Amino acid sequence: MLGRTVVLCMAGVCCKCPVSLSVFKRSLSVTPRGCGTPRCLLPSWRLGERGLQEAARPCSALRPAGYYRHTTFFCLFCQESMSLSLRTCYLYLNQTSRSFAAVIQALDGELRHAVCIFYLVLRALDTVEDDMTIPLDKKVPMLNDFHTYLYQDGWCFTESQEKDRQVLSDFPTISLEFRNLAQQYRDVISDICHRMGAGMADFLEKKVGSMKEWDLYCHYVAGLVGIGLSQLFSASQLEDPEVGRDTELANSMGLFLQKTNIIRDYLEDTQEGRAFWPQEAWSQFAGRLEDLAQPEKLESALSCLNLLVTDALQHVPDVIAYLSRLHNQSVFNFCAIPQVMAIATLSTCYNNPMVFQRVVKIRKGQAVTLMMEATNMNAVRSIIAQYSQEILQKVSHTDPSRDKTLHILALIREKSALSQSSLASRTHHLSPMYLSAAMLLAALSWQYLSTTAAQGTGDMQEQ
């Protein structure tokens, strides 16, 4: 689940072709239609650049030419069996998602294409929301009507100034592949797009005030993504119908990711004039949200930060319950990896003054390790228990949220409890195929992260 990790594809696990994992091919030979320059959420899918994205955006408003010309891998036979329009969609996926390109392309069967198109449709919707050059009297109807554009052959929008504008200028390619999906997938994607567009329109002219409004905003931009993905999982028959029906758990999956990224991105957002921290929280500690970054406000800032981390942690029991229901390995990996990165990020952020000085991220090696290990429920429980314990050790006796924090950590500890034998080995139940896949993904992730760090993009900064 999704909205800044890595832009890669896995070969070998991206299909069931009887070929070696070493069969790779560069994918950037496909020339996209449209003249848009690639832009830097989903994820949490947080639409608008906040999912669980562990690589920061480049500083420039428009990425330099050739920025995406790193090696992206496809299974040779998979790529050549796709239509040109579908290959273009996967190219756009890799250009616009540094969080979910890898795990989407590791999904099994036709679900892979459905989730790829789902991502691109919501990315296009989010690009409209984020584009401040579109006047409100034009933007509001576009958001409300966006789901109807899926069935209009030629609809596109060429006036966007956003970095991801190619998904709007070449929307006919995306909508074509949407209409090529099976009916059960189209119904889910259209419904979520409709509900999300309406929610985005509602929040265009108001700030996030109460904690309830924070939950509602996160529901619109991330919880609905979790619900839609869950319905796609069930529609594919890779998961039980109950996974798609339980919207409360699915919503929590999205909210946990979204809140984590809102918390982490405090400084970046305030510097760009965006306010996602709820006023009900920060107004207890400062007159203005941006005042929390002032050195003399450090104690109050940390109290506010810890309050919001505690609020986000309340979703972890639901995350555990949701992941425990999953049966398909590719779906489990897709859902679990962002969630364990989220709790690792919260552990890094908790009571950390650096949140108010820069964007705090988990380390490269830490991220790769989590991607390799989070492939079964025992491992995920162990990871959650580990980071919950790290947060527990940081709880101050004077923190105003101390009692609430201790309570939710105790509940998480109970939900993630494992026997000593289970804790001893996180990868005991992994098959050789999935161990190989995880090692490949980790190796490619490390290569990509190291390359982009050398290019000065600032991703995955060492703590």
LUMNU-786377 format. One record per residue (C-alpha): residue number from 1; residue in three letters; x, y, z. Coordinates in steps of 0.2 Angstrom, whole numbers. Layout:
{NUM, 'Ala', {X, Y, Z}}
...
This chain:
{1, 'Met', {0, 0, 0}}
{2, 'Leu', {5, 13, -5}}
{3, 'Gly', {12, 35, -9}}
{4, 'Arg', {46, 38, -10}}
{5, 'Thr', {55, 22, -10}}
{6, 'Val', {63, 15, -26}}
{7, 'Val', {59, 15, -44}}
{8, 'Leu', {63, -3, -50}}
{9, 'Cys', {54, -18, -57}}
{10, 'Met', {58, -36, -52}}
{11, 'Ala', {62, -48, -65}}
{12, 'Gly', {57, -66, -62}}
{13, 'Val', {44, -62, -49}}
{14, 'Cys', {35, -50, -60}}
{15, 'Cys', {28, -65, -70}}
{16, 'Lys', {27, -84, -70}}
{17, 'Cys', {38, -86, -86}}
{18, 'Pro', {50, -101, -85}}
{19, 'Val', {65, -90, -87}}
{20, 'Ser', {80, -86, -76}}
{21, 'Leu', {79, -71, -64}}
{22, 'Ser', {94, -65, -73}}
{23, 'Val', {85, -61, -89}}
{24, 'Phe', {83, -42, -89}}
{25, 'Lys', {80, -28, -101}}
{26, 'Arg', {80, -10, -101}}
{27, 'Ser', {62, -3, -102}}
{28, 'Leu', {65, 15, -106}}
{29, 'Ser', {65, 11, -125}}
{30, 'Val', {46, 15, -125}}
{31, 'Thr', {44, 33, -130}}
{32, 'Pro', {29, 41, -120}}
{33, 'Arg', {16, 51, -129}}
{34, 'Gly', {14, 69, -123}}
{35, 'Cys', {27, 82, -119}}
{36, 'Gly', {26, 82, -100}}
{37, 'Thr', {41, 82, -89}}
{38, 'Pro', {40, 69, -75}}
{39, 'Arg', {35, 75, -58}}
{40, 'Cys', {41, 68, -42}}
{41, 'Leu', {9, 48, -19}}
{42, 'Leu', {4, 40, -21}}
{43, 'Pro', {6, 26, -6}}
{44, 'Ser', {5, 30, 6}}
{45, 'Trp', {-1, 30, -8}}
{46, 'Arg', {-3, 48, -1}}
{47, 'Leu', {-8, 56, -17}}
{48, 'Gly', {2, 71, -20}}
{49, 'Glu', {19, 64, -15}}
{50, 'Arg', {16, 56, 2}}
{51, 'Gly', {15, 37, 3}}
{52, 'Leu', {27, 28, 11}}
{53, 'Gln', {41, 35, 0}}
{54, 'Glu', {58, 34, 7}}
{55, 'Ala', {67, 44, -6}}
{56, 'Ala', {65, 63, -6}}
{57, 'Arg', {61, 73, -21}}
{58, 'Pro', {74, 83, -31}}
{59, 'Cys', {75, 101, -26}}
{60, 'Ser', {72, 108, -43}}
{61, 'Ala', {54, 111, -48}}
{62, 'Leu', {57, 101, -64}}
{63, 'Arg', {69, 87, -64}}
{64, 'Pro', {83, 88, -76}}
{65, 'Ala', {83, 79, -93}}
{66, 'Gly', {88, 61, -91}}
{67, 'Tyr', {84, 61, -72}}
{68, 'Tyr', {75, 44, -75}}
{69, 'Arg', {88, 36, -86}}
{70, 'His', {93, 24, -73}}
{71, 'Thr', {91, 5, -76}}
{72, 'Thr', {74, -1, -74}}
{73, 'Phe', {71, -20, -76}}
{74, 'Phe', {57, -29, -84}}
{75, 'Cys', {55, -48, -88}}
{76, 'Leu', {60, -49, -106}}
{77, 'Phe', {45, -60, -111}}
{78, 'Cys', {33, -51, -100}}
{79, 'Gln', {37, -34, -108}}
{80, 'Glu', {36, -40, -126}}
{81, 'Ser', {19, -48, -123}}
{82, 'Met', {12, -31, -118}}
{83, 'Ser', {3, -19, -130}}
{84, 'Leu', {12, -3, -133}}
{85, 'Ser', {-1, 7, -123}}
{86, 'Leu', {1, -5, -108}}
{87, 'Arg', {20, -4, -109}}
{88, 'Thr', {18, 15, -109}}
{89, 'Cys', {8, 14, -93}}
{90, 'Tyr', {21, 4, -84}}
{91, 'Leu', {34, 17, -90}}
{92, 'Tyr', {23, 30, -82}}
{93, 'Leu', {22, 20, -66}}
{94, 'Asn', {41, 19, -65}}
{95, 'Gln', {42, 38, -68}}
{96, 'Thr', {30, 43, -56}}
{97, 'Ser', {31, 31, -41}}
{98, 'Arg', {47, 28, -32}}
{99, 'Ser', {37, 19, -19}}
{100, 'Phe', {27, 6, -27}}
{101, 'Ala', {34, 2, -44}}
{102, 'Ala', {43, -13, -38}}
{103, 'Val', {29, -21, -27}}
{104, 'Ile', {16, -17, -40}}
{105, 'Gln', {25, -26, -54}}
{106, 'Ala', {28, -41, -42}}
{107, 'Leu', {9, -44, -40}}
{108, 'Asp', {2, -60, -48}}
{109, 'Gly', {-7, -62, -64}}
{110, 'Glu', {-20, -49, -70}}
{111, 'Leu', {-20, -40, -53}}
{112, 'Arg', {-4, -32, -58}}
{113, 'His', {-11, -23, -72}}
{114, 'Ala', {-27, -18, -62}}
{115, 'Val', {-16, -10, -48}}
{116, 'Cys', {-4, -2, -61}}
{117, 'Ile', {-19, 7, -69}}
{118, 'Phe', {-27, 11, -52}}
{119, 'Tyr', {-11, 19, -47}}
{120, 'Leu', {-10, 30, -63}}
{121, 'Val', {-28, 35, -63}}
{122, 'Leu', {-26, 41, -45}}
{123, 'Arg', {-9, 49, -49}}
{124, 'Ala', {-18, 59, -63}}
{125, 'Leu', {-32, 64, -51}}
{126, 'Asp', {-19, 70, -38}}
{127, 'Thr', {-9, 80, -51}}
{128, 'Val', {-25, 90, -54}}
{129, 'Glu', {-27, 93, -35}}
{130, 'Asp', {-9, 98, -33}}
{131, 'Asp', {-8, 110, -48}}
{132, 'Met', {-10, 127, -40}}
{133, 'Thr', {-10, 135, -58}}
{134, 'Ile', {-28, 128, -61}}
{135, 'Pro', {-41, 140, -54}}
{136, 'Leu', {-53, 133, -42}}
{137, 'Asp', {-68, 136, -53}}
{138, 'Lys', {-60, 124, -65}}
{139, 'Lys', {-52, 113, -53}}
{140, 'Val', {-67, 108, -42}}
{141, 'Pro', {-78, 102, -57}}
{142, 'Met', {-63, 92, -64}}
{143, 'Leu', {-60, 83, -47}}
{144, 'Asn', {-79, 79, -46}}
{145, 'Asp', {-80, 73, -64}}
{146, 'Phe', {-63, 65, -65}}
{147, 'His', {-71, 47, -64}}
{148, 'Thr', {-81, 51, -80}}
{149, 'Tyr', {-65, 54, -90}}
{150, 'Leu', {-61, 36, -88}}
{151, 'Tyr', {-74, 32, -101}}
{152, 'Gln', {-70, 46, -113}}
{153, 'Asp', {-58, 41, -127}}
{154, 'Gly', {-50, 57, -130}}
{155, 'Trp', {-50, 67, -114}}
{156, 'Cys', {-34, 74, -109}}
{157, 'Phe', {-27, 90, -100}}
{158, 'Thr', {-12, 98, -107}}
{159, 'Glu', {-12, 114, -97}}
{160, 'Ser', {-4, 107, -81}}
{161, 'Gln', {12, 114, -74}}
{162, 'Glu', {15, 99, -62}}
{163, 'Lys', {30, 87, -64}}
{164, 'Asp', {19, 72, -67}}
{165, 'Arg', {9, 81, -80}}
{166, 'Gln', {12, 67, -93}}
{167, 'Val', {-1, 56, -85}}
{168, 'Leu', {-14, 70, -89}}
{169, 'Ser', {-8, 75, -106}}
{170, 'Asp', {-7, 56, -111}}
{171, 'Phe', {-22, 51, -101}}
{172, 'Pro', {-30, 43, -116}}
{173, 'Thr', {-17, 29, -115}}
{174, 'Ile', {-21, 26, -97}}
{175, 'Ser', {-40, 27, -100}}
{176, 'Leu', {-38, 15, -114}}
{177, 'Glu', {-30, 2, -103}}
{178, 'Phe', {-43, 5, -89}}
{179, 'Arg', {-56, 1, -102}}
{180, 'Asn', {-47, -15, -106}}
{181, 'Leu', {-48, -21, -88}}
{182, 'Ala', {-61, -34, -83}}
{183, 'Gln', {-78, -26, -77}}
{184, 'Gln', {-75, -30, -59}}
{185, 'Tyr', {-59, -20, -59}}
{186, 'Arg', {-66, -5, -68}}
{187, 'Asp', {-80, -4, -56}}
{188, 'Val', {-69, -3, -41}}
{189, 'Ile', {-57, 10, -49}}
{190, 'Ser', {-71, 21, -55}}
{191, 'Asp', {-80, 21, -38}}
{192, 'Ile', {-64, 25, -28}}
{193, 'Cys', {-59, 39, -41}}
{194, 'His', {-77, 46, -39}}
{195, 'Arg', {-76, 46, -20}}
{196, 'Met', {-58, 53, -19}}
{197, 'Gly', {-61, 67, -31}}
{198, 'Ala', {-76, 73, -22}}
{199, 'Gly', {-66, 72, -5}}
{200, 'Met', {-52, 82, -13}}
{201, 'Ala', {-64, 95, -19}}
{202, 'Asp', {-71, 97, -2}}
{203, 'Phe', {-54, 100, 6}}
{204, 'Leu', {-47, 112, -7}}
{205, 'Glu', {-53, 128, 2}}
{206, 'Lys', {-51, 122, 20}}
{207, 'Lys', {-37, 117, 32}}
{208, 'Val', {-36, 102, 42}}
{209, 'Gly', {-43, 107, 59}}
{210, 'Ser', {-49, 94, 71}}
{211, 'Met', {-42, 77, 73}}
{212, 'Lys', {-58, 70, 66}}
{213, 'Glu', {-55, 81, 50}}
{214, 'Trp', {-37, 74, 50}}
{215, 'Asp', {-44, 56, 49}}
{216, 'Leu', {-57, 62, 36}}
{217, 'Tyr', {-43, 70, 25}}
{218, 'Cys', {-32, 55, 27}}
{219, 'His', {-47, 44, 22}}
{220, 'Tyr', {-50, 53, 6}}
{221, 'Val', {-32, 53, 0}}
{222, 'Ala', {-26, 36, 7}}
{223, 'Gly', {-39, 27, 16}}
{224, 'Leu', {-49, 25, 0}}
{225, 'Val', {-34, 19, -8}}
{226, 'Gly', {-33, 5, 5}}
{227, 'Ile', {-51, 1, 2}}
{228, 'Gly', {-49, 1, -17}}
{229, 'Leu', {-34, -10, -16}}
{230, 'Ser', {-43, -22, -5}}
{231, 'Gln', {-57, -24, -16}}
{232, 'Leu', {-46, -27, -31}}
{233, 'Phe', {-37, -41, -21}}
{234, 'Ser', {-54, -49, -18}}
{235, 'Ala', {-60, -46, -36}}
{236, 'Ser', {-44, -55, -42}}
{237, 'Gln', {-49, -70, -31}}
{238, 'Leu', {-31, -70, -25}}
{239, 'Glu', {-39, -65, -8}}
{240, 'Asp', {-55, -69, 1}}
{241, 'Pro', {-70, -58, -1}}
{242, 'Glu', {-69, -53, 17}}
{243, 'Val', {-53, -43, 13}}
{244, 'Gly', {-62, -32, 1}}
{245, 'Arg', {-78, -31, 12}}
{246, 'Asp', {-69, -25, 28}}
{247, 'Thr', {-67, -7, 24}}
{248, 'Glu', {-63, -2, 42}}
{249, 'Leu', {-46, -12, 42}}
{250, 'Ala', {-42, -7, 24}}
{251, 'Asn', {-45, 12, 29}}
{252, 'Ser', {-33, 10, 44}}
{253, 'Met', {-20, 3, 32}}
{254, 'Gly', {-20, 19, 22}}
{255, 'Leu', {-22, 31, 37}}
{256, 'Phe', {-7, 23, 45}}
{257, 'Leu', {4, 27, 30}}
{258, 'Gln', {-3, 44, 27}}
{259, 'Lys', {-1, 50, 45}}
{260, 'Thr', {17, 44, 45}}
{261, 'Asn', {21, 54, 30}}
{262, 'Ile', {12, 69, 36}}
{263, 'Ile', {21, 68, 52}}
{264, 'Arg', {38, 65, 44}}
{265, 'Asp', {36, 79, 31}}
{266, 'Tyr', {32, 93, 43}}
{267, 'Leu', {47, 104, 38}}
{268, 'Glu', {45, 101, 19}}
{269, 'Asp', {27, 105, 20}}
{270, 'Thr', {27, 121, 30}}
{271, 'Gln', {41, 128, 19}}
{272, 'Glu', {31, 125, 4}}
{273, 'Gly', {15, 133, 12}}
{274, 'Arg', {6, 117, 15}}
{275, 'Ala', {-2, 113, 32}}
{276, 'Phe', {-7, 95, 35}}
{277, 'Trp', {-4, 93, 54}}
{278, 'Pro', {-21, 96, 62}}
{279, 'Gln', {-24, 112, 71}}
{280, 'Glu', {-32, 104, 86}}
{281, 'Ala', {-15, 96, 90}}
{282, 'Trp', {-3, 110, 86}}
{283, 'Ser', {-13, 124, 93}}
{284, 'Gln', {-10, 116, 110}}
{285, 'Phe', {8, 120, 109}}
{286, 'Ala', {11, 135, 97}}
{287, 'Gly', {2, 150, 90}}
{288, 'Arg', {6, 145, 72}}
{289, 'Leu', {11, 128, 65}}
{290, 'Glu', {27, 135, 58}}
{291, 'Asp', {32, 141, 75}}
{292, 'Leu', {36, 123, 80}}
{293, 'Ala', {52, 124, 70}}
{294, 'Gln', {59, 138, 81}}
{295, 'Pro', {73, 132, 93}}
{296, 'Glu', {65, 140, 108}}
{297, 'Lys', {49, 130, 105}}
{298, 'Leu', {58, 113, 104}}
{299, 'Glu', {50, 106, 120}}
{300, 'Ser', {32, 110, 114}}
{301, 'Ala', {36, 104, 96}}
{302, 'Leu', {42, 87, 103}}
{303, 'Ser', {26, 86, 113}}
{304, 'Cys', {15, 89, 98}}
{305, 'Leu', {26, 77, 87}}
{306, 'Asn', {24, 63, 100}}
{307, 'Leu', {5, 67, 101}}
{308, 'Leu', {3, 64, 82}}
{309, 'Val', {14, 49, 82}}
{310, 'Thr', {4, 41, 96}}
{311, 'Asp', {-12, 45, 86}}
{312, 'Ala', {-4, 36, 71}}
{313, 'Leu', {1, 21, 81}}
{314, 'Gln', {-17, 18, 85}}
{315, 'His', {-19, 10, 68}}
{316, 'Val', {-6, -3, 70}}
{317, 'Pro', {-17, -16, 78}}
{318, 'Asp', {-29, -15, 63}}
{319, 'Val', {-13, -16, 52}}
{320, 'Ile', {-9, -33, 60}}
{321, 'Ala', {-26, -39, 59}}
{322, 'Tyr', {-27, -35, 40}}
{323, 'Leu', {-10, -42, 36}}
{324, 'Ser', {-15, -58, 45}}
{325, 'Arg', {-29, -61, 33}}
{326, 'Leu', {-19, -61, 18}}
{327, 'His', {-15, -78, 9}}
{328, 'Asn', {-6, -73, -8}}
{329, 'Gln', {12, -70, -6}}
{330, 'Ser', {13, -56, -19}}
{331, 'Val', {-1, -47, -11}}
{332, 'Phe', {6, -49, 6}}
{333, 'Asn', {23, -42, 1}}
{334, 'Phe', {14, -27, -8}}
{335, 'Cys', {5, -23, 8}}
{336, 'Ala', {17, -27, 22}}
{337, 'Ile', {33, -18, 15}}
{338, 'Pro', {26, -1, 16}}
{339, 'Gln', {18, -4, 33}}
{340, 'Val', {34, -10, 41}}
{341, 'Met', {43, 5, 34}}
{342, 'Ala', {30, 16, 41}}
{343, 'Ile', {33, 10, 59}}
{344, 'Ala', {52, 11, 57}}
{345, 'Thr', {49, 29, 51}}
{346, 'Leu', {38, 33, 66}}
{347, 'Ser', {51, 26, 78}}
{348, 'Thr', {64, 37, 69}}
{349, 'Cys', {53, 52, 71}}
{350, 'Tyr', {47, 50, 89}}
{351, 'Asn', {54, 63, 101}}
{352, 'Asn', {66, 67, 87}}
{353, 'Pro', {71, 86, 86}}
{354, 'Met', {77, 83, 68}}
{355, 'Val', {59, 82, 62}}
{356, 'Phe', {59, 101, 63}}
{357, 'Gln', {75, 104, 55}}
{358, 'Arg', {74, 92, 40}}
{359, 'Val', {65, 78, 32}}
{360, 'Val', {69, 62, 43}}
{361, 'Lys', {71, 46, 34}}
{362, 'Ile', {76, 28, 38}}
{363, 'Arg', {93, 23, 32}}
{364, 'Lys', {96, 14, 16}}
{365, 'Gly', {102, -2, 23}}
{366, 'Gln', {88, -2, 35}}
{367, 'Ala', {75, 0, 21}}
{368, 'Val', {83, -14, 11}}
{369, 'Thr', {83, -26, 26}}
{370, 'Leu', {65, -22, 29}}
{371, 'Met', {60, -26, 11}}
{372, 'Met', {70, -43, 12}}
{373, 'Glu', {62, -48, 29}}
{374, 'Ala', {44, -42, 28}}
{375, 'Thr', {38, -57, 18}}
{376, 'Asn', {28, -67, 31}}
{377, 'Met', {17, -63, 46}}
{378, 'Asn', {29, -69, 59}}
{379, 'Ala', {43, -58, 53}}
{380, 'Val', {31, -43, 52}}
{381, 'Arg', {25, -46, 70}}
{382, 'Ser', {43, -46, 75}}
{383, 'Ile', {47, -30, 66}}
{384, 'Ile', {33, -21, 73}}
{385, 'Ala', {37, -27, 91}}
{386, 'Gln', {55, -22, 88}}
{387, 'Tyr', {51, -4, 83}}
{388, 'Ser', {37, -2, 96}}
{389, 'Gln', {50, -7, 109}}
{390, 'Glu', {62, 7, 102}}
{391, 'Ile', {48, 20, 104}}
{392, 'Leu', {44, 14, 121}}
{393, 'Gln', {62, 17, 126}}
{394, 'Lys', {61, 35, 120}}
{395, 'Val', {45, 39, 130}}
{396, 'Ser', {48, 54, 142}}
{397, 'His', {41, 54, 160}}
{398, 'Thr', {36, 72, 156}}
{399, 'Asp', {28, 70, 139}}
{400, 'Pro', {9, 75, 140}}
{401, 'Ser', {4, 60, 129}}
{402, 'Arg', {14, 48, 139}}
{403, 'Asp', {-1, 38, 146}}
{404, 'Lys', {-9, 36, 129}}
{405, 'Thr', {8, 31, 121}}
{406, 'Leu', {11, 18, 134}}
{407, 'His', {-7, 11, 132}}
{408, 'Ile', {-6, 9, 113}}
{409, 'Leu', {12, 2, 114}}
{410, 'Ala', {5, -11, 126}}
{411, 'Leu', {-9, -15, 115}}
{412, 'Ile', {3, -17, 100}}
{413, 'Arg', {15, -28, 110}}
{414, 'Glu', {0, -39, 114}}
{415, 'Lys', {-6, -40, 96}}
{416, 'Ser', {12, -43, 89}}
{417, 'Ala', {17, -56, 103}}
{418, 'Leu', {26, -71, 96}}
{419, 'Ser', {34, -86, 104}}
{420, 'Gln', {53, -86, 106}}
{421, 'Ser', {55, -98, 92}}
{422, 'Ser', {45, -87, 80}}
{423, 'Leu', {55, -72, 85}}
{424, 'Ala', {72, -81, 82}}
{425, 'Ser', {70, -82, 64}}
{426, 'Arg', {60, -70, 53}}
{427, 'Thr', {63, -79, 37}}
{428, 'His', {60, -97, 43}}
{429, 'His', {44, -100, 32}}
{430, 'Leu', {50, -92, 16}}
{431, 'Ser', {51, -103, 1}}
{432, 'Pro', {67, -102, -10}}
{433, 'Met', {59, -93, -24}}
{434, 'Tyr', {53, -79, -13}}
{435, 'Leu', {70, -78, -4}}
{436, 'Ser', {78, -76, -21}}
{437, 'Ala', {65, -63, -25}}
{438, 'Ala', {67, -53, -9}}
{439, 'Met', {86, -54, -11}}
{440, 'Leu', {85, -48, -29}}
{441, 'Leu', {73, -33, -24}}
{442, 'Ala', {85, -29, -10}}
{443, 'Ala', {100, -29, -22}}
{444, 'Leu', {92, -18, -35}}
{445, 'Ser', {85, -7, -21}}
{446, 'Trp', {102, -4, -14}}
{447, 'Gln', {109, -1, -32}}
{448, 'Tyr', {96, 12, -36}}
{449, 'Leu', {97, 21, -19}}
{450, 'Ser', {116, 22, -20}}
{451, 'Thr', {115, 29, -37}}
{452, 'Thr', {102, 42, -33}}
{453, 'Ala', {112, 47, -17}}
{454, 'Ala', {127, 50, -28}}
{455, 'Gln', {117, 61, -40}}
{456, 'Gly', {113, 72, -25}}
{457, 'Thr', {94, 69, -24}}
{458, 'Gly', {95, 67, -5}}
{459, 'Asp', {86, 51, -4}}
{460, 'Met', {87, 40, 11}}
{461, 'Gln', {99, 51, 21}}
{462, 'Glu', {109, 42, 34}}
{463, 'Gln', {103, 46, 51}}
